[in-house]
Amino acid sequence: MATLKKLSLSILICLTLACNANSSTSFDELFQSSWASDHLIHEGDLLKLKLDNFSGAGFASKRKYMYGKTTAQIKLVEGDSAGTVTAFYMSSDGASHHEFDFEFLGNTTGEPYLVQTNIYIDGIGNREQRMDLWFDPTADFHSYSILYHPRQVVFAVDETPIRVYRERNGVAFPRDQAMGVYSSIWNADDWATQGGRVKTDWSHAPFVTTYREVEIEGCECATSEDLKRCNGSTAGNNWWDQPMMAELSVHQSHQLIWVRANHLVYDYCADPGRFPVLPPECERGRV
């Protein structure tokens, strides 16, 4: 990728030894354990996060980025994963933070994983959507990505868009906050599986989520000057800032329609019990 040569603007973080040595950086150089480092395990080319009845685990990027794309190749917890949540997300800091979440909600053996996405803007979330998947995410690695463009945020699974949040007049859109990349596994049996009715069965611990690759291509942002640069006229030199990235292609739009028609199981925009008055982004089209 041409952008990888512009190291001041973009960077590829790769966990697998199969990556080109000239365009990849070791995990420890760019990520760090965010908690329970003894539950973060390097095993050959793979990274594993472990949850047991003592602790979960997580990791975080050492740097923050303004616009770009992050992708993780993940194999989720096998077998009975009820009560567990694996998260992969971008987030800024503070009470008024922005955040883009993938949360993978475990289930009992034989029941499908649910993927919950959520978007926080200025510290306000409550924008949940839930979907099942068209494959078994515990059988092999699949890619989960977040594209953050100045005009839209796109969640994708194996490069198929499953959710788009667009900039529109009168709709809050996340801006001007550099964001880190994070992933974690933890116990959330008070809500994660069937509304908390199914609890974590600790006899099946440890619960392990495995990562084969994590990539970040974004405008690195450590200072206020960096923030101006990432939002400035030169930002358009990056592939993720190009005008064609400001909206889905026709093919991607058809993919999104198919996913929503066949796999969407919950949409906050269609929940009048929670939102008697629709949030403004819902009034202007589903997000």
Disulfide bonds with the S-S distance in Angstrom:
Cys14-Cys19 1.73
Cys219-Cys230 2.15
Cys269-Cys282 1.93
